[in-house]
Amino acid sequence: MGIVVTIREAEERIGELLQRVRDGEHVVVTEDGKPIANLVSATSSAESAEARSGSGILERSRRWMSEHGIDQAFPYVAPDFDAPLPETLEFDEPHDAAR
């Protein structure tokens, strides 16, 4: 989790805490023993936001697929994939709806 400090400690040690954040640490500021703020690097926050964004996820997925020799996410989709289902379905074995 990093370092945990009270509001008073944070006010007294802000310079030191900011240096620790620059060095990659995570600082949690508490009030009455409950976390109220996180001090994290603006760079890591921006990277985190991009990683959570759709474009970050898409890029990581493409990279993973490429590393594993996968050319397409859906190599085959049946032509009737989105056709309506029949009113009743037929099963090779008796089907118990309660299962």
C-alpha positions as CSV (number, residue, x, y, z in Angstrom):
1,M,0.0,0.0,0.0
2,G,2.9,2.4,0.6
3,I,3.1,4.9,3.4
4,V,0.1,6.0,5.5
5,V,0.0,9.4,7.1
6,T,-2.5,11.6,8.9
7,I,-3.6,15.0,7.5
8,R,-1.4,16.7,10.1
9,E,1.6,14.6,9.1
10,A,0.9,15.3,5.5
11,E,0.8,19.0,6.1
12,E,4.1,18.9,8.0
13,R,5.9,16.6,5.6
14,I,4.4,17.5,2.2
15,G,7.8,18.1,0.6
16,E,9.2,14.7,1.7
17,L,5.9,13.0,0.8
18,L,5.9,14.5,-2.7
19,Q,9.5,13.3,-3.2
20,R,8.5,9.8,-2.2
21,V,5.7,10.0,-4.7
22,R,8.1,11.1,-7.4
23,D,10.2,8.1,-6.5
24,G,7.2,5.8,-7.1
25,E,5.7,5.4,-3.7
26,H,2.0,5.6,-3.0
27,V,1.0,7.8,0.0
28,V,-2.4,7.4,1.7
29,V,-3.7,10.3,3.8
30,T,-6.1,9.5,6.6
31,E,-8.5,11.3,8.8
32,D,-9.7,9.7,12.0
33,G,-8.0,6.4,10.8
34,K,-9.9,6.4,7.5
35,P,-8.3,6.9,4.1
36,I,-9.4,10.2,2.5
37,A,-6.8,10.7,-0.2
38,N,-4.1,9.0,-2.3
39,L,-1.0,10.7,-3.4
40,V,0.3,9.1,-6.5
41,S,2.5,10.2,-9.4
42,A,0.7,12.1,-12.1
43,T,2.6,10.1,-14.6
44,S,1.5,6.7,-13.2
45,S,-2.1,8.0,-12.9
46,A,-2.2,9.0,-16.5
47,E,-0.7,5.6,-17.5
48,S,-3.3,3.9,-15.3
49,A,-6.1,5.8,-16.9
50,E,-4.9,4.9,-20.4
51,A,-4.6,1.2,-19.3
52,R,-8.2,1.3,-18.1
53,S,-9.5,3.0,-21.2
54,G,-10.9,1.1,-24.1
55,S,-8.0,2.0,-26.3
56,G,-5.5,0.6,-23.8
57,I,-7.4,-2.6,-23.4
58,L,-7.8,-3.0,-27.2
59,E,-4.1,-2.4,-27.7
60,R,-3.1,-5.0,-25.0
61,S,-5.5,-7.5,-26.5
62,R,-4.1,-7.0,-30.0
63,R,-0.5,-7.4,-28.7
64,W,-1.5,-10.6,-26.7
65,M,-3.1,-12.1,-29.8
66,S,-0.1,-11.3,-31.9
67,E,2.3,-12.8,-29.4
68,H,0.2,-16.0,-29.4
69,G,-0.1,-16.3,-33.2
70,I,-3.8,-15.3,-33.4
71,D,-4.7,-13.3,-36.5
72,Q,-8.4,-12.7,-35.8
73,A,-10.5,-12.4,-32.7
74,F,-13.3,-14.4,-34.3
75,P,-11.8,-16.5,-37.1
76,Y,-15.2,-17.9,-38.1
77,V,-18.8,-16.8,-37.6
78,A,-21.5,-18.9,-39.1
79,P,-23.6,-17.1,-41.7
80,D,-26.8,-17.8,-39.8
81,F,-25.3,-16.7,-36.4
82,D,-27.9,-14.0,-35.9
83,A,-30.8,-15.8,-37.4
84,P,-33.8,-16.2,-35.1
85,L,-34.0,-19.4,-33.1
86,P,-36.8,-21.9,-33.8
87,E,-39.8,-21.9,-31.5
88,T,-38.8,-25.3,-30.1
89,L,-35.4,-26.8,-29.8
90,E,-34.7,-30.5,-30.5
91,F,-32.3,-32.4,-28.4
92,D,-30.7,-35.8,-29.0
93,E,-31.4,-36.8,-25.4
94,P,-34.4,-36.0,-23.2
95,H,-34.0,-32.6,-21.7
96,D,-35.1,-31.8,-18.1
97,A,-36.0,-28.1,-17.9
98,A,-35.6,-28.2,-14.2
99,R,-31.9,-28.8,-14.4
